[in-house]
């Protein structure tokens, strides 16, 4: 009987990718550290290949996260996050621009500057919505 991957494998793979990209590591570098090709890392991240627990522990150590990072909010049955981050957080964190925005935004210590940036983004989003509606 052939084992197939499912939605949980895809979710864990996307979390591996999100963390890897957020720390600026390439698939090739992660693969080298695991003794794998970058193509194998790609397959893990896309959920095409299932990641063993032992391999996931190695990945967690390399990426500097606790193993729970990959499972937080996943329910035992298919269909996940009961609680936790809303879906748009994963959407933002899965794009290079989103990661760059979050990484740089969190480094801003001045609360007034952060608030101004949020107001700017809200304004730009409203303008974009108005243009798409017109």
N, C-alpha and C positions, 0 to 999 in steps of 0.2 A: 504494500500500500504506500503510495507516494505522499509524503508530507507536503502540505502547502502552507504558505504564509497567509496571515490574515490581517485584520485591521489593527490588532495590537502590535504585530511585528512592524507595520508601517508607522504606527505612532512612536514606538521606541526608536526606530530608525530615524524618524524626523527629529526626535529629541537629541540623538547623537549628532546629527548634522547641525542643529541649532547651536548646541554647545561648542562644537568644533569651530564653526564659523565665528561665533561670538568671541572666541579667544584668538582668532586669526590663524588657525592651523589649517593646512591644506590636507586634502584626502591622501596625497602621496606621503606626507609626513606622518599622519596617523597610521597609514598602512605600514610604513617602514618600522614604526615603533611596535607594531603588532606582529611584524613578520609576514605581512600580507601585501598584495598589490592594491593600488588605488582603485582598481575595478571591483575588487571584493568589498572595499569600504563603500563604494557607490551602491553595490547591491544591498549591503546592510542598511544604508541610509534610506534607500527607496523601499525597503521592506520586501525585496525580492528574495533575499536569503535570511533565514532566521538566525539570530545571534544567540549562541549558547550562553548560559549563565556565567561560566568561567571567562568567556571572551568579554562579556559585558562588564565583569568586574575589572578586567584589564583596561577596557576602554574608559571606565569611570576613573580609574587611577590616573591614566594618561591625561584625561580632560579635566582632572582636578575637581570632580564632583563626587558626592556620595551616591551609591548605587540606587538609592531611593529616588534620585532625580529623574530616572528613567520611568519610574512606575507611579509617581505621584498623581493621583486623580484617576487612574485606570481601574475600572471595575473588573471583576473576575469574568463576567460574561461580555461578549462583544458589545460595543457601544461604550464610550468611556466616560470621561469626566463628569461625574455627578456634581462635584464641587470643584473649586479651583479656578484657574484662569479662564476667562471667556475665550471663545474660538479666535477672536480677532487678535489676541496676543500672539498666538502661534503663527497667524498669518503675517503679522508685522515682523516677528522674529525670524521668519523663514526667508525674508528678502535681505539682500545686502544693504539696501538703503535703510531699512528698519533697524537692522543691527547697528549700523553706523550711527543712526540717529539716537538710539537708546544708549549706546556706549558713550557718545559724546555728551548727551543730555545729562546723564548721571554724574559726569565729572564737573558739571557747573555747580558751584557751591552757593552762589548768590540766588536767594529765593525770588527776588524781583526779576532777575534775568530769566529764570526758569518760567515764571508766570507769564512774562512777556512772550516767550517762545510759544507757550501753550495758546495764548490769545492769538498769536500770528497763525498758528496751525488751524485753529478753529475758524478764523476768518478766511483762510485760503480754502478750507474744505467747504465752507458755505458758498464761497464764490464759485468753486468748481461745480457744486451741486446745482447752483442757479444757472450756470452756463449749459450744463447737460440737460436741464429741464426746459430751456428756451428753444 
